[in-house]
Amino acid sequence: MNETVLTALQYYGAVAATIAALLVSLDLGRKWTGYAMVIFVTSSLALIAWGFLQPESEGIGMQNAVLLVINGVGVWRYLLSPHRKDMSSSGANDAKERAPAA
């Protein structure tokens, strides 16, 4: 495999996962967390490809195959589930309850 393609897959996977983790950590709401999950999915796909195309990196490929399933569940829960609107309204109330009193 072309070394440039392998390097691009590796670094895209790392950078995309970092951006997605930042979005999740900022707690910007369900919609943004869902977008982060989509980014995590693309990161996992890139790292699966890199892991199985790069010699002796199958462990990263296997780990990201599992993470792909987990991230797919996140995409479903945060963006695609027909019940997400119901969860969103209850989540807003939870956030208000967690907020410190002034």
Phi and psi in degrees as GROMACS dihedral restraints (atoms count N, CA, C in turn):
[ dihedral_restraints ]
;  ai    aj    ak    al  type     phi  dphi    fc
    3     4     5     6     1   -60.0    20    10
    4     5     6     7     1   127.7    20    10
    6     7     8     9     1   -60.9    20    10
    7     8     9    10     1   -33.8    20    10
    9    10    11    12     1   -65.6    20    10
   10    11    12    13     1   -41.2    20    10
   12    13    14    15     1   -64.9    20    10
   13    14    15    16     1   -44.2    20    10
   15    16    17    18     1   -61.2    20    10
   16    17    18    19     1   -42.7    20    10
   18    19    20    21     1   -65.0    20    10
   19    20    21    22     1   -41.6    20    10
   21    22    23    24     1   -62.8    20    10
   22    23    24    25     1   -43.3    20    10
   24    25    26    27     1   -61.7    20    10
   25    26    27    28     1   -44.9    20    10
   27    28    29    30     1   -62.4    20    10
   28    29    30    31     1   -49.9    20    10
   30    31    32    33     1   -74.1    20    10
   31    32    33    34     1   -34.1    20    10
   33    34    35    36     1   -60.7    20    10
   34    35    36    37     1   -47.5    20    10
   36    37    38    39     1   -57.0    20    10
   37    38    39    40     1   -43.2    20    10
   39    40    41    42     1   -68.4    20    10
   40    41    42    43     1   -46.4    20    10
   42    43    44    45     1   -67.5    20    10
   43    44    45    46     1   -42.5    20    10
   45    46    47    48     1   -63.4    20    10
   46    47    48    49     1   -42.5    20    10
   48    49    50    51     1   -63.9    20    10
   49    50    51    52     1   -37.1    20    10
   51    52    53    54     1   -66.0    20    10
   52    53    54    55     1   -44.1    20    10
   54    55    56    57     1   -64.4    20    10
   55    56    57    58     1   -43.1    20    10
   57    58    59    60     1   -63.2    20    10
   58    59    60    61     1   -42.5    20    10
   60    61    62    63     1   -63.1    20    10
   61    62    63    64     1   -38.2    20    10
   63    64    65    66     1   -62.2    20    10
   64    65    66    67     1   -45.4    20    10
   66    67    68    69     1   -60.2    20    10
   67    68    69    70     1   -42.4    20    10
   69    70    71    72     1   -64.9    20    10
   70    71    72    73     1   -43.1    20    10
   72    73    74    75     1   -66.9    20    10
   73    74    75    76     1   -25.2    20    10
   75    76    77    78     1   -74.7    20    10
   76    77    78    79     1   -14.4    20    10
   78    79    80    81     1    50.3    20    10
   79    80    81    82     1    56.6    20    10
   81    82    83    84     1   -86.1    20    10
   82    83    84    85     1     1.6    20    10
   84    85    86    87     1   118.5    20    10
   85    86    87    88     1   170.9    20    10
   87    88    89    90     1   -60.9    20    10
   88    89    90    91     1   -41.2    20    10
   90    91    92    93     1   -62.8    20    10
   91    92    93    94     1   -46.9    20    10
   93    94    95    96     1   -67.0    20    10
   94    95    96    97     1   -35.6    20    10
   96    97    98    99     1   -64.5    20    10
   97    98    99   100     1   -38.0    20    10
   99   100   101   102     1   -62.1    20    10
  100   101   102   103     1   -42.5    20    10
  102   103   104   105     1   -62.5    20    10
  103   104   105   106     1   -39.0    20    10
  105   106   107   108     1   -62.0    20    10
  106   107   108   109     1   -38.5    20    10
  108   109   110   111     1   -64.1    20    10
  109   110   111   112     1   -37.0    20    10
  111   112   113   114     1   -63.3    20    10
  112   113   114   115     1   -41.7    20    10
  114   115   116   117     1   -64.2    20    10
  115   116   117   118     1   -40.9    20    10
  117   118   119   120     1   -58.8    20    10
  118   119   120   121     1   -39.6    20    10
  120   121   122   123     1   -61.0    20    10
  121   122   123   124     1   -45.4    20    10
  123   124   125   126     1   -65.6    20    10
  124   125   126   127     1   -36.4    20    10
  126   127   128   129     1   -62.6    20    10
  127   128   129   130     1   -46.2    20    10
  129   130   131   132     1   -61.6    20    10
  130   131   132   133     1   -41.5    20    10
  132   133   134   135     1   -61.3    20    10
  133   134   135   136     1   -43.8    20    10
  135   136   137   138     1   -63.8    20    10
  136   137   138   139     1   -42.2    20    10
  138   139   140   141     1   -75.7    20    10
  139   140   141   142     1   -25.4    20    10
  141   142   143   144     1   -65.7    20    10
  142   143   144   145     1   -48.3    20    10
  144   145   146   147     1   -60.4    20    10
  145   146   147   148     1   -48.1    20    10
  147   148   149   150     1   -61.1    20    10
  148   149   150   151     1   -44.1    20    10
  150   151   152   153     1   -62.5    20    10
  151   152   153   154     1   -36.8    20    10
  153   154   155   156     1   -90.7    20    10
  154   155   156   157     1   -15.1    20    10
  156   157   158   159     1   -94.8    20    10
  157   158   159   160     1   -24.5    20    10
  159   160   161   162     1   -88.2    20    10
  160   161   162   163     1   128.1    20    10
  162   163   164   165     1   -58.4    20    10
  163   164   165   166     1   138.2    20    10
  165   166   167   168     1    63.5    20    10
  166   167   168   169     1    27.7    20    10
  168   169   170   171     1  -123.7    20    10
  169   170   171   172     1    23.7    20    10
  171   172   173   174     1   -63.1    20    10
  172   173   174   175     1   -28.6    20    10
  174   175   176   177     1   -60.0    20    10
  175   176   177   178     1   -42.6    20    10
  177   178   179   180     1   -65.3    20    10
  178   179   180   181     1   -39.1    20    10
  180   181   182   183     1   -62.4    20    10
  181   182   183   184     1   -44.4    20    10
  183   184   185   186     1   -66.2    20    10
  184   185   186   187     1   -43.7    20    10
  186   187   188   189     1   -59.2    20    10
  187   188   189   190     1   -43.6    20    10
  189   190   191   192     1   -75.3    20    10
  190   191   192   193     1   -21.8    20    10
  192   193   194   195     1   -65.5    20    10
  193   194   195   196     1   -41.3    20    10
  195   196   197   198     1   -68.0    20    10
  196   197   198   199     1   -44.3    20    10
  198   199   200   201     1   -62.7    20    10
  199   200   201   202     1   -31.4    20    10
  201   202   203   204     1   -61.0    20    10
  202   203   204   205     1   -42.2    20    10
  204   205   206   207     1   -65.1    20    10
  205   206   207   208     1   -46.4    20    10
  207   208   209   210     1   -60.4    20    10
  208   209   210   211     1   -45.2    20    10
  210   211   212   213     1   -66.5    20    10
  211   212   213   214     1   -34.0    20    10
  213   214   215   216     1   -62.1    20    10
  214   215   216   217     1   -39.5    20    10
  216   217   218   219     1   -62.2    20    10
  217   218   219   220     1   -40.9    20    10
  219   220   221   222     1   -62.1    20    10
  220   221   222   223     1   -42.4    20    10
  222   223   224   225     1   -61.0    20    10
  223   224   225   226     1   -43.7    20    10
  225   226   227   228     1   -61.1    20    10
  226   227   228   229     1   -50.5    20    10
  228   229   230   231     1   -65.4    20    10
  229   230   231   232     1   -41.3    20    10
  231   232   233   234     1   -92.2    20    10
  232   233   234   235     1   -23.3    20    10
  234   235   236   237     1  -122.2    20    10
  235   236   237   238     1   -36.4    20    10
  237   238   239   240     1  -105.6    20    10
  238   239   240   241     1   -23.1    20    10
  240   241   242   243     1   -62.0    20    10
  241   242   243   244     1   133.9    20    10
  243   244   245   246     1   -67.0    20    10
  244   245   246   247     1   -16.1    20    10
  246   247   248   249     1   -93.6    20    10
  247   248   249   250     1     2.0    20    10
  249   250   251   252     1   -63.6    20    10
  250   251   252   253     1   -31.3    20    10
  252   253   254   255     1   -66.1    20    10
  253   254   255   256     1   -39.0    20    10
  255   256   257   258     1   -62.8    20    10
  256   257   258   259     1   -43.3    20    10
  258   259   260   261     1   -68.6    20    10
  259   260   261   262     1   -32.8    20    10
  261   262   263   264     1   -64.2    20    10
  262   263   264   265     1   -42.9    20    10
  264   265   266   267     1   -68.6    20    10
  265   266   267   268     1   -37.7    20    10
  267   268   269   270     1   -72.3    20    10
  268   269   270   271     1   -32.3    20    10
  270   271   272   273     1   -65.8    20    10
  271   272   273   274     1   -34.3    20    10
  273   274   275   276     1   -64.9    20    10
  274   275   276   277     1   -39.3    20    10
  276   277   278   279     1   -66.8    20    10
  277   278   279   280     1   -37.7    20    10
  279   280   281   282     1   -62.2    20    10
  280   281   282   283     1   -40.5    20    10
  282   283   284   285     1   -64.8    20    10
  283   284   285   286     1   -38.9    20    10
  285   286   287   288     1   -66.7    20    10
  286   287   288   289     1   -36.6    20    10
  288   289   290   291     1   -68.6    20    10
  289   290   291   292     1   -31.4    20    10
  291   292   293   294     1   -78.3    20    10
  292   293   294   295     1   -22.2    20    10
  294   295   296   297     1   -65.0    20    10
  295   296   297   298     1   137.1    20    10
  297   298   299   300     1   -66.6    20    10
  298   299   300   301     1   146.6    20    10
  300   301   302   303     1   -71.5    20    10
  301   302   303   304     1   145.6    20    10
